[in-house]
Structures are given as structure tokens and as C-alpha cells.
Amino acid sequence: MADVSTHEDVPLPADKVWPVIGDFSGIRKWAVLVQGESVENTPAGKVRTLQMPENRVVKELLACESQYSYTYTMVDRPEMKDYRSTVAVVPLDAQNSRITLIVHMPPSEGQTDEDITARYTRSLRGNLKAMKKALGLPT
């Protein structure tokens, strides 16, 4: 099982950061690869459907949320049934906060934990850069 995480401190209070990066229904505020999104309430919970490049569709289920974090899982992807991803903002003080991104997933056949760690570390760092840009911060 691989657990990959990264974080970055930003010179903004959590109350300014969270509305931009913490909107499960508004990921396009920062996620530049997402070409379209929709959200629906299902019996399982809130599901967002993301239109990605090359006509790829990704469905994610909001698993839990709190004031400054949410965790989601994948829908309709049996090979990723144990996948979980968390977006969180930790208030450090009145003017600063920490953006934390975490991915938890088992390797697929032929993958190692090291493969997953390398791939998702790059992905999470790219997400942090996009989030900072959306917040008007230098990247």
C-alpha cells in the first residue's frame, strides 16, 4: 500500500485558501486539466464527474469532509477500489496556512509502491503549483 503526501505553506489564512481549493464541486477553480465537471447527489453520496483530456471521464465520490478537508474515492474503477485522496488546509496562524495533499492506494499488478510514490509525488506537486497559481501566489 502506498501513501504519498506533500504539503506547502502559503502566506494566506485558511479562510482565504479553502474557498479556492476546497470546493469539491468546483475543482476547476484550480485544476487546469479538468475540461468540464458536474456534481450529483446519489444514494452513495456526492459524486463529481470530471471531463479530462482525450475524452477520459473520472468519477469521484466524496467520502468525508470537515471544515478544511475532504477525502474522496474513485467510482466505477474496480482496480482503484482502495484509492483515497485528501485535500486539506491546516491553519498555521492568522495569516498563514499549509496545503496538504495525500493519496493512498495499493499498487496495481506490475506496479510497486515506489512506482506509485514517484508518479503521485509529481502529480501532487503539480496540483500544489496549480493551487498556488489559482490563489494568486508565485509558483
N, C-alpha and C positions, 0 to 999 in steps of 0.2 A: 504494500500500500504506500503510495507516495503522498506526502504532504508538502506542498510548495507554498511559500508565503514571501511577501515582500511588503515593504512599507516606505513611506516618505513623509517627513514632517513638512508642513506648509505654514506660511505666515498668515493664516486666516483662522478665525474661530470656527468651531464645528457647525454652528448655526448658519454660517455662510457657505461652507463646503457641502453639507449634506443635501440641500435642495438641488444642487447641480449633479452630484454623483450618486445620490442615494435614492433616486426616484426609480423604482423597479419598472414603472410604467413609462418612463421617459429616458431610457438608456441612450437615445440618440442625442441627448444634450452633450454627450462626450464621446460616445463610441462611433468613430468615423467610418468604420467598415459596415455598420448596420445601415442598410439601404431603406428599410421600412420596418415598422413594428406595429403590433396590435396586442391588446391585452383583453382577456376574457375571464370571467369568473366561472369556474367549473365546479362540479361536486368535490373534486380533489383540492381545489383552491385556485388562486390566481395564476394564470398561465400567460406568459408573453411569448408571442411568435415573432421571430426576427427573420427578416429577409436579408440574406447575405449575398456577397458576390457569387457569380456563376450559378444563380438560381437556387442556392442552397438555403434550406429553411431549418431553423433551430427553434425548438420549443423548450421553455424553461418554466419550472413550477416553483413558485415562491414557497419555500419550506418553513421559514420563520423570519420574523423581523422584530426589531426593537427600535428605540429612539434613534440610534445612529448605526444600525447594521441590518443587513438582511442576508439570508442564505438561500440559495436555490439549487435545485437538482434538474437533471435532464428528463425530458418526456419523450417517449417513443424511441429511445435509444437503448435497447437491452444491453449492448456492450458497455454502456456507461451507467448501469443501474446503481452503482455505489458512488458516483460522482457527486461532489458537493462543492460549491463555490460561495465564498463570503466576501462581501464588500462592507467595510467598516470605517468609521471615523472616530478617533479617540481624542476627546478634548485634552490638550496638554496644559493650557491655561486660558485666560480670557481672550488671547489674541492668536493662539497657535493650536494646531491640531495635527494628528497623524492619520494619514490614509493607509489602511491596511487591506491587502488583498490576499485571500487564501484559497487554494484549490486542494481538494482531497480526492484522489481517485486511485483505483487499482490499475496495474499495467494490463494492457491487452495482450493477447498471445503474441509472443515475439518481442515484446517491449520489456524494458527493465525500469525499475524505479529511477535510475539515473537518466534514462531517455526522457521520461516524463518530467523530471526535475529540470532538465535542460530546456525542453520545449516550453514548459509553462512558466519558467522564470523569464524567458524572453517575452512571452505573451503578457505576463503580469506587468513587467517593466514598461512595455508599450502602452498598456492600459493606464498606468500611472502617468506617463507622459501626456496621453490624451486628456486625462482628467485635469492635470495641471494647466494645460492649454485652455480647456473649457472654463477654468477658474480665472483665466487671465494672468496666470503666473508664468514666469520664464521656464522653459523646459531645457 
